[in-house]
């Protein structure tokens, strides 16, 4: 009897769960497990029957990070996947062994997709389980299929009458990204008998409004045009039970947070929300906390600022007057070696730079927000087909531009944030291909030098001495400015202090 009391006290120890399941990262309170053991196991049976406590714990799925076998753990480690959440299913490492319906498996086989990417492998089972999901991964990692295939399963498994308002909503920051998602979604219209529509600004809203009224299943939209149709009561989101926020960090950078929140207020409470982002800033965290509630987060790679390791990054520190000359030298060096994407910060300079290149017999085309959608489509098609191998653009092409064969990216102007720099150079080096980037920096860009050094260190690339000097000078100037702003300590005026007037030298002598 005394032995049983001792054993029960021992089994109630919370740290016993670590001994029983050392390979599980986080376990729910041990009392739940131990009560089941105590009910059926006595002191004698513990030692005589040789019960495998590790087997008991793991078979009952008492975990909070990920229940995986050893091979799955190896897969997660190799692909640098970090999972935060509860009751997370194992990743899909084989399409045939996945829980996808046959029509999805057939599509993937037709596309030649046999091995999913890391974000697809772990994101698919989470989305199919109906969980709210946050995926943090670099651009070009297959995020479109990561949220689109579960959306199709959601539509087919939860059948409903097609009526006013979509059942699946996908929000994207730019027209180019929205159109890119539409191209993939349109492939399923005829085989699965669904209707997709992409709405965005820059084109006539009449045709879009007519299609919305006729009833659709999947709506792909930019936030501004979506709110326009909601305010005019052309459509509503009362039937939308599957929502995707693609490139959420970019949408917040562009100032779309009020439009996003307004749209999400019209979505039913019983809904599933998936958020994909390349970075995890505080603004995105607040949005996820406000609308996703309980969610599973999957990070592929580090949440810190990282660049694609397949891209060789080059930096040149020049004076502002020397930028154009250095840019011409770079263009002479790389011309004829593939497609070149050039970034500038302003619409006016995109047009000026395009004109300069064309005057020098380079077949360049330019794109920015003031171009109509028809013009943008024609320009991108020229660049995609290769009739124009040089595209000059603002940040409208930093995300969502999926063009094969981009070998070089040139940043004539450095963007406003290092995150935008990562997305710009991410247009090359896609699908395990190699790429090269060139970036011109001036003294005005010195505040970004430390972040760029960190990016280069993470990518294990050589750090230019000029970039280190730029970061050091900025830090020294910052210290000097801080000291200059500090108010000097006020020194008491001995002669004007009334307490000491009687000791004034003139009066004293």
N, C-alpha and C positions, 0 to 999 in steps of 0.2 A: 504493500500500500504506500509506504513511504517512497519507494522507488518511483511509483507512478506519479506522485506529487512533484518529485524533483524533475522528472521528465517533462511534465506539463509546463512547469515554470521555465524550463530550458527551451521548450518549443515555442513559448510565447515571445521569446526575444526577437526584436525586430531585425537585428543584424544576422539572424539565422538565415533569412532569405538570401543573403549574399552568399552564404556558404552552400546553400542548396542549389542555387542557380548562378554560378559565378559568371557565365557567359552572357547573361541577360543584363542589359545596361540599367534598366530601371524597372522595379517590380512594385505592384500594388501592395498595400499594407499586408504584412505576412500573416496577420491573424486570420484572414479569410482562408488561407491555405491550411494553416495549422489546426483550425477548428475541425476541418474535415479529417485531418490525420488523427487528431485526438479521439474523435468519435469511434474510429474503427481500429486504431492501433494501440495496443497496450505496450508496457515496458518490455515484456518478453518477446512480443512479435517484432519489435523494433530491431532487436539484436539477433533474434533467431531466424527470422524470415529474410533479413537483409534487404529491406525495402530501398529502392532507388529513388531518393527524394528529388533528384534532378529530373528524373523521368516524370514524376508526379506533377511537378511545377510546370514543366514545359508542355506536357500533353494537355493540361487544362488551360493553356494559353493565358497565363497570368503574366502579362507584359504590358509595357506602355510605349516602347519605341518601335520595335519591329519583331515579329515572330518569323524567323527565317531559319532555314537549315544552314549547315556550315557552308555549303556551296553558295547560297544566297548571300551570306555574310561576306564571303570572298568577293562576290560580284559587286556588292555595295562598296566595299573597301577599294577595289580596283578602279571603280568609276567615281570615287570621291563623292558619294551620295551621303548627305546628312538628312535624317528624318526626325521631325519633331511632331509628336501626336500620339494618339492612343488607338489601339486595335488596328494597326496598319497591316494590310495584306502583303504577301510576298510579291516581289517584282516579277513581271513577265519577261523571262529571258528567251522564251521560245514561242513564236506566234501560234504554232499548232497546239501547244499545250495550254494556251491561254483560254480565258472564259468568253472570248468574243464569239458572237454568232457566226455562222458559216458565211454569210454574205460579207462580213467584214474581213474574215480570213481570206476569202477569194479575192477581194479588192487588193489586199496587201500583197498577195502572191502575184497578181497581175502587175503591180507596181514594182515588183522585184524586191520587196521589203521582207527580209527573212529575220533580220536581227534588229530589234528596236534600239533607239538611242536611249541614253540613261534617263532622260526626263520622261520619255514615253514608257519605258519599262516600269518605272515606279509610279508614274502618274495615271496610267490606264486603270490598274486595279483599284486605286483609290477613288477615281472618278466613277467607275462602274459600281462601286459600293455605295454611292450616293453621298459621299462626304464632301464638305466644303474643302477647297484645296488651294494652296499657294505654292506655285512653282517658281523657283529662282534658278535661272540658267542663262547662259550666253545666247546671243542671237545665232541663228543657223544651226540649232540643235534639234529641230523637228518639233517645235512647240505647237505648230498649227495642227498636225495630226494628233498631238497629245490631248487637245481639248475637242477636236472635231469628231473623232471616232466615237468617244463616249456620248457626244451630243446626238449622233445618229442612232445609237442604241437606245438612248433616252426617248427619242421620238417614236421609234418602232415598238418599244416595249410598253410605253404608256400612250396608247392610242387615244386620240381625241378628235373631235370634229374640227376641221379647219375653219376658222372664223376670224373675227376682227382681232388683230394683234398677233404677234409671233409667239411661238412656244419656246424658241431658243433665241437668245440675244447675244451677239458677239460685238463688243465695242473695241475699236482700234483708233489710235491717235491720228493717223494720216490716211489720205485717200489711197496712196500706193499700197499700204499694208492691208487696208480693207479690200481692195481689188485683188490682192494676192490671195487672201483667204477665200474670196468669192470663187476664184479659179479652181481651187481645190474642192470647195463645197459643191460646185456645179457638176462635178463628176458623178455625184450620187443622186442627182435629181431624177433621171430616167430609171435607173435600176431600182431605186427605193421608193419611187413615186412621192417625192417631196418637192417643195418649192423653196427656193432661196432667193433672196433679194439683197442687194448692196446699195445703201443710200449714203450720200456724201454731198458736200457742198461743191460749188463750181459748175453745176449743171442744172438744167431745168428741173424744178421740183414737181411739175405736173405729171410726167410719166411715172415717177417714183410714187407719187400719191395714189395714182390709179392702181398700181400693182399692190400697194399696201392694202387698199380697200378690198381688193379681190381675194385676199387671204393668202398668207404665206406661213411657212413652218420655221425657217431660219432667217433671221434678220441680222445682217452685218452692217454696222453703222459707225460713223464718226459721231462723237457726242453732240456737236453743234446741230447737225442736221436732224438727229434723232429728237432732240428737245424741240426743234422747230415743228416737227410733225405731231409731237405730243401736245404742245401748246395749242396748235390749231385743231386738235382733236381728230386728226386723220387716223391715228392709231393710238393704242394704249398697250400697257404691259401687264394687264390683269391676268393673262393666260401664260405668261412667261415663267417657266419653272426651272430653266437652265440658263445661267448667265455667265459669260466669259468676259473678263477684262484683260485684254491682251496688251502688252507693253504698258502696264499700269504706271510705271515710273515716268515714262515719256508723256503720258496723258496729263499727269500732274505737273510736270515741268512746263507743259504748254498752257497751263491755266484752266484745264477742263474739270477741275475738282467740283465746282458747283454744278455743272451739267451732269457729271457722273452721279453725284449724290441725289440730284433731282430725279434722275431716271430710276435709280434703285429704290426710291421711295414708292414708286408705282408698281414694283414687283411684288407678287404675293409673298406672304411670310413663309409659306412652305415652298422653298425654292432651293436650288443648289447653285453655289457661286464658285467659279474657278478664276483665280487671279494669277496671271503670269507676268513676270518682270525679270529684267536682267540685273537689277540692283535691288537693295532692300533698305531704302532710306526711311526716315521717320514718317514722312508723309504717307508712304505706302503702308507702313505698319499701322498708322492710325486708321486709314481707310479699311484695312482688313479687320481690325478690332471692332470697328463700328458696325460693319455689315455682314461679316462672315461668321461671327460668333465663334463657335468651336470649329476649328479647322486643322487640317494636317498640312504641315509645311515640308517641302522637299527642296533641298539645296543641292544643286549639282556643281561641284567645285566649291570654291570659297565665296563667302558673301562679301569679302573685301573686293576692292577694285582690281580686276584681273583682265588681261588681254589674251587673245588666242595665241597659243605658243607656236602656231604655224606661221605667224606673221613676223617678219623681220622689221623692227622699228628703227627709223633713222630720224635724227633731230639736227636742225641747223639753227644756231642762234645768230641772228643778223639784225642790223639796223632796219628801221622801217623803209628807208630809201633804197635799201639793197634787196628787198624782198622780191621784186619783180625780176631783177637780174638773176638771182639765185633760182627762182622758179623756172626761168627759161633754161638754165643749165640742167636742172633736173629733168625737164621735159626732153631736152636733146639726148640725155642719157638713157631714158626709158622708152622713148617713142619706138613703136614697131615691135614691142615685146609683149603685147597683149592689150586688153582693155584697161583704160586709165580713168579713175574717178577722182575729180578735183573738187574740193570743198572750199567755199567762201562763206562769210557770215552774212553778207547783205545781198539783197536782190539786185541792186544797182551794179555792184561789183561783179556779180555772176555774169550779167550781160556784157560788162566791159571786158572781163577776162575772156569770155567766149569770142568776142569780136577780135581781140588781140591775137588769140590762137588761130582763128580762121584767116586773118591777114598774113600770118606766118605759114600758111599752107598746111595747118593742122586741121583735120576734119572734126571740129568740136561742136557740140550742141549744149545748150544751157537749159536748166529747169529750176523753177522756184514757185512760190505760192501765188504769184500774180498771173501765172499761165493758166489758161482754161484747161479743163480736163481733156478736151480733144487734143490740144497742143501737147499736153504732158504725155498722153498716150502715144502720139506720133513720135515724140522725142525719145521716149523710153524704148519704143519698138526699133528705132534706128540704132540705138545703143545696143540693144539685145541682139539684133541681127548682125551687127558688126559693120554696117555701112558708115557709122560714126563711132570710132574707137575711143573718143574722149568725151566724157560727160562732166560738165561743170554744174554744181548744184549747191543749194543751201541745205540746211538740215532736213528738208523734206525727204531727201534721199538717204538720210542716215539710218533709217529703220524702214523695213518693209520693202526695200528694193532688192529683189532676188533675181540677179542676173548672173548667169554662168560666165566664167572666163575673165572676171575682173582680177588682174594680176597686181595692179599698183593702185594705191590710194595716196593722194597728195593733199595735205592740209595747208592751203595757202594762208588761211586764217585759223588760229586755234579757237575751238568752240568755247562756249561760256562755262562749261563744266567738264571735268575729266571723264565723267560718265559718257557724255556725248562723244568725246574723243574715242572711247572704247567702241562705241557703236559705229562710228565712222569707219575706223580701220577694219571693223568686223565685216565690211562688205567684201573683203578679200579673204583668202585663206579658208574658204568654206568647204565643207565636205572633205576634210583632211587634205585639201590642196595647200600649196605654199603660196604666200603672198608677201608683199613688201609695202611698207608705208613710209612716207616722207612728210615731215612736219616742220614748218617754219615758225620759229619763236622770236619774239622781240622782248624788250625789257618790260613791256606792258603785260606779258604773259608769265612774268616771274612768279606770281602767286601760285601757279600750277606746277612749278618745277618739282617740288617735293613729292607730289602725288605721282608725277611721271617717273621719278626715280624709283618709287615703290613698285610701280607697274613693271618697270624694266627688271628690277630685282626678282620679282615673282616669276617673270618669264625667263629668268636666267640669261639675260642678255647684257652685253657690255654697256656700261653707263658712260656717256661722253663727259669729258672733264668740263666742257663748256656748260653743260647742264648742271653739274654740281656747283660750278661757280655762280651760275644764275640763282640757284636755290640759296646759296650762302649769302649772296649780296642782298637778296630779298629779306632774308632773316635779319641781317644786320641793319638794314634800313628800317625794318619793323621795330627793332629794339630802340633805334635812335628816335623814331617818331613817338614811340611810347614815352620815352624820357622827356621829349620836348613838350608833350601834352600834360605831363605832371606839373602841378602848380608848386612853385618853390615855397618852402616853409617860411611863413611870415616871421621876420625877426622883429622883436619888440624895440621900438624907438626909445632909447634910454632918456633922451632929452625931453621927449613929449609925454612921458609917463608921469602923471600927476603925483603918484606915490613917491617919486624920486626927485620932484622939483626942488625940494628944499636942499638937496645935495648937488644942485647944479653948480658947475664950477664957477660961473660968473657971480652967482649969489653967495656962494660959499666964501670966495675970496673977496 
